[in-house]
Amino acid sequence: MGCTGSKQANYVVPPLTNNNKSGTTNTSIPSSTGTSSNSTEASGPREIKKPFALTYELREKLGQGQYAIVHKGIRKSDGMIVAVKCIKKDKLTKEDLEALSVEVKSMEMLRDNPFFVKYYDFFSEKDYFFIVLELISGGELFDRICEKAKYTEREARKVMWMLTSALAYAHGKNIVHRDLKPENILLKSRDDDTSIKLADMGFAKILTGPNQLMSTPCGTPGYVAPEVIGTNPLYGPKCDVWSLGVIFYILLCGYPPFSDDDQNALFKQIRSGRYAMDPAEWSIISDSAKDLVRRILIVDPEKRLSAQEILHHPWMKMDATAIPDVDLSSSVAQLRRYQARRRLKKAINAVRVTVRTRMLFAARAAKAAKERGADENEVEKAFFEAARKAPSTRNAPTDATANSLMASLAASSQTNYQIPPLPAANNVARPGQPQQFKISAIVTPPTQAVEVRGPTMIK
């Protein structure tokens, strides 16, 4: 949904040092039908944009995801180094195109705020969309904290101020991020600890006004707000504030307030809003900081502070000398363990998705071969050929779907298909990038499994 105006509602954005503007907006936003032109909308005559290849030069690949490849790029006019997200059009559904449209529009609206990854340009060409972005090379904020010899509450306050300022700015423009988490908090470069950048607007929503509510459950387990995963989800911009509160909690103690390997149990914790502050880490944290955490992690969004209200909390406004400068060594040790566990879970989930997807594609191919009247050798060949060629993440099945197809195939065949058994699934990530998902089924009772889908784009 597009933005219908620039109404700032009740948000007052704190003064921020803006980046230099990049001149005339030079973009064409993709529509839900995927059609757009390489031209600039501006007052006066229409200016035709040069093709991507005449404007930028692609260099080495930086990363690859389900739908896109990210390359380092160089702007030919001045040699500026950028990141270019290359998205192949034929892989996108109508839903993907709509999400891409909102992603590009929201990045354009936030381009002058220094705490968001800067958006430069967009191209729609025959086979690809190209999104040109600021190159971010400093890695994740949490990883940088883990490397520090000393980390204090004062430093946590600086981080919290930057993140909250970014959020207040976005909410002032009626943009809701909907997927705040540590992986999306980056640093501009390896040489700078203060240039924090919020990334990945793939789940962003542009509201028509501050009072519009959303109903699509989406986010990341552990960071999603309770109202987003309720029986009848209906939520506003304060869903971002809850996620910010979880991040703030981790910044102070090194581990999340809500944690469970079983997603249903995790969601039950979140909906209850019950968490603890262990004295081992929290005894040296100031009372004012703890008070702010408690005012953010409130289940009722009406009682939860807004981003603007957080900026006016006493802890955010007090003189830095009044904030403890004690080394939070225990919290950093906890954070290192948390990061290690998070990466291990991500790797395990990636393996689970790959195995499950290959089983489904192989079973479908073998079943189709049998229905065509193929003999056992041809069925077996179709099975293993499909398993070999199957994509590793797209359209990953549920355990029940894959196992049902396998059982059906085995019942009518003498062939013993040697496929590794599925690891026990806990509905944490399927399919796409394991660390991020969109909940596409409304959560009803805590015992009901939740269907998930991967993110529209990679970071």
N, C-alpha and C positions, 0 to 999 in steps of 0.2 A: 504494500500500500504506500502510495506516495505521500509526501508532505503537502498539505494544502495551504500552508502559510508560514510565516516566520514568527508567529506569536510566541512570546517567551514565557507565558503563563506565570506561575508563582516562583520561578527560579531566578535567582540573582547570581550570575556567574562572577566568581572572584576575579580580580585582575590577574592576568597571566601574560607572560612575555610571548608574543606571537612570533612564529616563524615568518620569514619573508614570503610574501605572496608570490605565486608563480605566474602571475599575469592573468590574461583572459582565460576563462574556463574553456578548455579545449577538449570537450568530451561529448560523446553521444551515448546515452544510456540504453542498454538493451531492453526491449520490451518483452512481455511474456511470450510473444511469438518468435522471439529471437531475431527480429529484424531491426537494424539500426544502420545509420550511415556515418561515414567518416567526415563529418562536418561540424562546424562550431556554431552553436546558437548564440547570437549576440545581437545587439541593436544595430540597425543598418544593414548593409549588404551581407549576404551569406558568404562566409569564407570557407573554402574547401581545404580540408586537412590533408597533408601529405600522407601517403601510405606508411605503415609501420616501418617497413624495411628501409625507407628513405629518411626516417626520423631517428631510429634507434638501431644499434647493432647488438645482437645477442652474443654473449660469451659463454663461459662454462656453466654447466647445470649446478644449481645449488640444492635442489631437492625435488622430489616427485611424490605425488599423491594419487588418489583414485581418479581425479578428474583433470588434474593440471600438473604442469611441470614449471618450476621456477628457475629462471636463469638470471645470472648477472648480466646487466646490459649497460651500454654507453650511449648517451644522447649525443648525436653527431654534431649538433650545433655548438656545444660548449664542452663536451667531454665529461659531463657529469655522470657518475656511476650510479646506477639504479638497480632495482630488482624488477624483473618482468615475469608476471604470472601468465603462462600460455595455456589457454583452455580450449580443448578441441570441441568444436560445436556439436559434432555428431554423437557425443557421449552424454549430452545434456537432455534431461526431460523438461517438460513445461514447468514443473515445480522448481527444477534447478535454475531455469532461466529467470523465473520470478525472484528467486533468492539472490541471484547474481545482480539483478537490477537494483534491489534494495541495498545490497552490499556496496555497489559502486556509488549509488546516490548518497548513502550515509557517509562514506569515506570522503566524498566531495564536500559535503556539508561540514565535515570536521577537519578539513585540510589545514585550517589556520591555527589549530590548537597544537601546541608543542608536545603534548603528551599522547598523541595518537600517531601511528605510523602514517606518514604523509603520502597522500595520493597525488600523482602528477598527471596521469593521462589514461585514456581508454581508447582502444581501437576495436572495431568489429570488421573483420575481413572474411574472405571466402570460407576458410576452414577453421579459423581460430578467433577467439577473443584474446586481446592482450591488455592486461592491466599493469600500468607502470607505477611502481611504488618506491618509496624511500628504502634504501638498502640498510638493513639492520644486521649488525654483525657482532653485537655484544653478548648474545646468548640470553638465557632466562635469568630474571632477577634472583630467583631462589638459588640458582647455581652460584651466582656471584656472592651471595651472602654466605654460602657454605665455604667459599674460598677465603673469607675474611679472617684475619688474625684476631680482630676484635669487632664485636657487633653490639650495639647498645639500643636502649629504648629511644634515645634521641634520633638515631638513624631510622628506626622504625617509624617515628613520627614524620620524618621528611618524606619517606615513601608513601605513607598513608595520606599526607597532604596532597601529593602529586596525583595519586590515584583518585582521591575524592574530588579534586579540582577538575580532573578530566571527566569524571562521571557527572558532576554538576553542569559542566559545559554541554555535554551530550544531552542530558535530560532537559536543559534549557532550550534545546533545539528539537525537543520531542523525539529524540532518538534513544532507544533502549538497546543495550548491547546483547543481553540475554545469555552470554556465555563467559562471564568473567571467571578466570581461573589462573593459576600460576603460569601455565604454559603460554598464556596470552599476555604476560607482562614481561617485556623484553627490554634490553639496554641497547642504546644506539651503537656503542662501540666498546671494545675491550679496554679502552683507556679512560672511560668515563663511567663513574658509578651513579651519576645523578640524572642522566638523560633517559628517563623511563618512557617507554612507548607501549601503549595499549594496542594490541593487534587483533586480527581476525574478526571482521564484522559479518561473517557468514550467516549468523543467526539474528542479526540486527533487525529491528522493527522501527519504522518511521510512523509515528502516531499522527493522527489528525489534530490532536490537542492533548493537553496534560491529563485529562480525565478519561480518555479512551482506555478501555481495558482489553487485554489479550486473552486468548483461550487455548492457544496451541502450546502444549507442554514441551519445553525444550531446555537444554542446558547440559550440565555435566554432573554425574552423581557426586555427592559430597559437597557441591557448591550451589546446587539448585535450591531455590527458596521453597518453603513449605506450601505456599499458595499455588505454586506451579504444579505440584504433584498431588494436589488434593483430588477428591472424588469428582468435583466439577470445577476444573481449573478456571480461574478468572483473576487476572492479576494486572498490575500496573508497573511503572518504572521502578518501584521499590524492590522488585525482584533482584535488580542489580545491587541494591544496597545490602541485601542479605548476603549475596556472594562476596561483596567487598568485606563484610563482617567476618566471613569465614577466612578470607585471606589475611585480614588484620589479626585474627586470633593466631593463625599460623606464624605470622611475622613476629609475634611476641613470645610464643612458646615452642614453635618448631613442629607441631603436629596438629591435625585438624580436630575441630570440636565434635565432628560426627564421623564415625568410621565403622565399617563392617564389610566383610567380603561378600555377604549376601545383600543384593541390592534392595530387596523388599524390607529386610531388617534395617538397612541404612535409611531408607525413606521413612520408616516408622520413627526412627530416632529424630530425623529432621522435622517431621510433622509434630512431634512432641515438644521440640525446642529445648530438650534437656541436655545439658552438657556440664562438664566439670572444669574447675581451674585447679590443677594439681599444685600443691605448695612447692614441689620440687622445682618447678619453673616459674610459677606465678607469685611466689612470696617476695621476689625482688622487683616485680612490676608495680608501678605506681597505682594508687587507688583511682586516680583520674582516668588512666588508660583502661583499667578494668571496668570502670563505670561506662565508658564509651562502648566497649564490647557488648556489655549487657543491654545498652540502649539500641544497639543495632540488631543483635540476634534475638529479636522478638517475633514470635510467630504471627501475631496480628500486624499486618502491614500498616494499619491505621495508627498504631502506636509506635511503629518503627521510625527512627529518624530518617529524614530525607538526606540526600547528598549535601544540599545546602546547609541543613541543620547540623550535620557532622562538622562542617567547616567552622561553625560557631560554637562548638563544644569547648569547654574550658581547656581540655588537654590539647586541642589543636591551636589554641590561641595563647597559651601560657609561654612565658619566656623560656628559651631553650635551657638556660642554666637551672631552671626549676625542675627539669626532667632528669631522672637518674641517668648517670653516665656509667653505670655498672655494666661490666662485660656480661652479656647473656650467653655464656659459653655452653651451659646446659641446653639452652634452646637451640643453639647452632648444631650441637651434637644430635639433638632430636630431628632437626631439619635434614641433616645429612642422611639419617636413617629413613626418614620419610621419602626423600627424593629417590633413594636406592630402591625402596619398596615400590614406589610408583613406576619406575622404569622397568622393574622386573615384571610387574603386573601387565604393563603395556606389551612387553615382549611375549608373555604367555598368551595374552589375548590375540595377538597377531597370529600366532601359531594356530590357535583354536579356530579363528576365522578361516584361515587357509585350508585346514583339514576339512572343515564342515562344507566349505564351498566346493572343493574338489569332489567330495563324496556326492553332492547333489548333482553336479553337472555330469559326473560319470554315470550315476544311476539313471538319470533322464536319458542319456544317450543310449545306454544299454536297453532300457525299456522301449525306446523308439525303434531300435534295431529288431527287437523281438516282435514288435507289432508289425514290422515289415516282412516278417517271416524269415529272418536271418537265422542261420544255424548257430550252434554254441560257440564255434570259433570266431564267427563274425561279431557275435554279441560281446564276447570277451574282448575282442580287438577294439570295438567301439567304446567299451567301458574304459579301458586303460588309455586310449587315445584322448578321450574327453577329459579324463583326470589330468593328463599331462598338459593339455592346452587350456584348462579352466582358468579363468581370472582368479586372482588370489583373494579379492575382497568384494567385488560387486555382486549384488544379489545373494549374499550369503544366506543359507536357509536356517531355520530353527533346527534343533536336534530332532524334534519329532518329525519334521518334514523329511529330512535326510534319512533318518532311520526307518521311516515308513516305506520310502521308496526302495531302500536296500532290502528290507524284509520281503516286500512284494516281489522284487527281482529274484531273490534267493529262493523263494517258495516255488517259482516256476522254472528253476534252472538247476542244472547239476554242477555248474561251475562254482568253485570256492573262491570268491573275490577277496584277495589278500589286501585289505585296506586297513590302516591303523584305526583303532577305536577312537571315538571322540573323547577328548578330555571332558571332565565334568564341567558343565557350563553354569555360570551364575548370573547370566543376563547382564554382564557388565558392558560388553561392547560387541555389537554386530550390526551391519558390516562396516567397512570403511576404516578410517583411522580409529584405532581402539580407544584412544584417550578422549574422544569427543563424539557425542551422539545427539540425535534429536529423538525425543520420545514421541512416537507417532500414535500411541494408543493411550487413552485416558486411564490413569491408574484408579482402580476401584478399591476392592479390599486389599490389604497388604500382602495377601497370599497370591494375588494374581500376577502372572509374569508380565513384563513390560516389553513391548516390541520397540526396537530401536533402529535408527538408520544412521548412516555415516554423515559427516559434514559435507556440505556442498563443495567446498574448496579446501585445498591444503593451505597452510600458512605460507 
